[in-house]
């Protein structure tokens, strides 16, 4: 896929995202309404989409052990690099590792993959890896600063990571797929109908959110710049090199893994920062700016991942 073809595939992404941003800036729809669109996408549309896709998928093909191991290795290496460089307490380090290595799967990767490839199912194994491992470690680190016993803190972290609509829908789809439990066709058709709204609504909501947040490029701190550069350039580049030359991943899986790594910092970064009162302004800025940088770099990553 050359750069022009990639740009053509991204037109719907830019249209949905850009319209949301313009509507927020011109106050056609208040930026505060982004929460309603986000809730619809996160609580209903995206779980509906992923349930149907995973239930009907060949799980043996979807869970490529070598590809998932390659991504896990690149993410672990990046966590180590960021953890060694960052200074501060455990909460500060955990939040900045999250900003630099964790990716926006539900609100950004799913709609982008649907627009580019017509299917977001390859994201699911990485989503589970991220939620069940990285998010749990980050939440546990944050919880250690709170009240309660250590087992209770760990239990809260694990429960918070796993008890989300996206993960629950994916796990249910896997279970029913493995047990060969029939799901009525009208129900699958209904979920597919709702799921079709996931990509445009999630992107529109993100555009509303970013359009209302505003940007201050001149006010970008060195820490923000370093985190955004690592997230949008270093992490996908390390993933590309490690997956291709150390794990010999090629073809579609290489493209999928690099593009997943190239996704922006997750919106949950801001949620975690608010909840634990750590670097709230920095988290909001990184979410906004990494999302815009990702949109600009996506055509290049699509091209480089297929060379």
Secondary structure, DSSP 4 states (H G I P E B T S, - for coil): --HHHHHHHHHHHHHHHHHHHHHHHTTSS-GGGHHHHHHHIIIIIHHHHHHHHHHTS-HHHHS-HHHHHHHHHHHHHHHHHHHHH--S-HHHHHHHHHHHH---IIIIIHHHHHHHHS--TTHHHHHHHIIIIIIHHHHHHHHTTSSS-HHHHHHHHHHHHH-SHHHHHHHHHHHHHHTT----HHHHHHHHHHHHHHHHHHHHHHHHHHHHH---STT--HHHHHHHHIIIIIHHHHHHHIIIIIS---HHHHHHHHHHHTS---THHHHHHHHHTSSHHHHHHHHHHHHHHHHHHHHHHHHHTT-
